[in-house]
Amino acid sequence: QVQLVESGGGLVQAGGSLRLSCAASGRTFSSYAMGWFRQAPGKERQFVASISFSGVRTYYTDSVKGRFTISRDNAKNTVYLQMNSLKPEDTAVYYCAAGRYGNTYENSYEYWGQGTQVTVSS
């Protein structure tokens, strides 16, 4: 079992930055790929970024490339999402997820956090 707890969300003006953190329980964190997803009001949850278990490979949805950076610290059982140049359309609940074979698809992740709200004002 892996439990995930996100933090770092909040209200920020357009152009600002936030760093989300996701702390994982358990001793097998380094065995999991990690992903960030988001769900805006009235929309389906969508992939944002993922990182391999070793941290070598990262993937991003096109709309956040060059603005968001995913990283992980396996010694701290934590994955991060650094979000820069935020836009109002980035407003959503952000979820982290863990999966043995996590990729860009929701069903490739077995464990999910409860989400953290990010609101970007114009």
N, C-alpha and C positions, 0 to 999 in steps of 0.2 A: 504494500500500500504506500502511496505517496500522497501527502497532503500539501496543497499549494495555497499560499496566502500572498495576494498582491497588495502593494501599497504605492504611494507616490502620486496618485491621481489628484485632480483639483481643477480650479478655475484659472485660466491663463489668457492673456490677450493674444490676438493673432500676431505671429512673429516671435512669440516667446518659446520657452523650452520647459520640458518636464522630463524627469527620469522616473520611470516605473521600475519597481523591484518586485520580484516574485521569490519568496523564500519557500524552500521545499523541505519537508521532513523526510527522514529515512536515510539509510546509508548507501542507497543505490542511485543517488541523483546523477552521478557521472555516467550511468548506464543509459540514461534517457536523452533523447532529443527533446528540445524544448521549443515551444511556439508561443507566439502572441497572436490573438485574434481580437476583433472588435465588433461590437454590434451597436449601430446607431438606431435611434427610435424609428420604429416602423420598418426596419430593414433586417435582412438576414445577417447572421454572424459571418464575418469574412476574415480570411487570412491576412495577417499583417507581416509577420516575419518569423523565421525559424532558425535554429542553430543546432548543429550536430552535437552528439554527446561529448566530443572532444573540443568543440568550439572552432574547428578548422573551417567547416562549411557553414555559410549563412545564405539565407534566401529572403527576398523582400517582394512584396507586391509592388507593382510599378508606381503606384501613387505615393509611396513613401521613400522610394529610392533616393539617396542623396540627402535625405532629411532625418531618417530614423536609423539607429544603430542598435543591433541586438548583440549582447555579450553575456558571458557567464563566468562565474567563479566557482569552480567545483569544490574548492576548499571551504567555501562559505555556503554551499548548497543554494546558490542564488543566481537567478537570471535577470538581466536588466534590459530595459528598452529606453534608450536615450532618444528623445523626440525633440528635434529642433525645427525652427521655422514653422511652427504650428499654424494650421489653417482652421477656420470654422468647420470645414467638412471633416476634420479629424475628431470632432466631438462624438463620443461614443463611450460605452462601457468596454473596458479593455480586460481581456481574460488571458491568463497564461495557462499553458497546458503541457503535459509531459507524456511522451509516447516512446516505446521501444524503437519504433520505426517512424517517428513523427516526420511529416512532410508538410505539404501545403493544404492537406485535406483534414477536415475536422475528425473524420472517423479513424484517422491514424493515431489519435491521441487517446490514452486511457484515463488520464486524470486531468481535472480542471479545477482552477481556483474559482472564487466567488465573484471576481470582477472588481474593478475600480473605475470610478467615473472620471472621465476627462472631458472638460468643457472648455472650448476655445471661443472667446468672444471676439466679435469683429470691431 
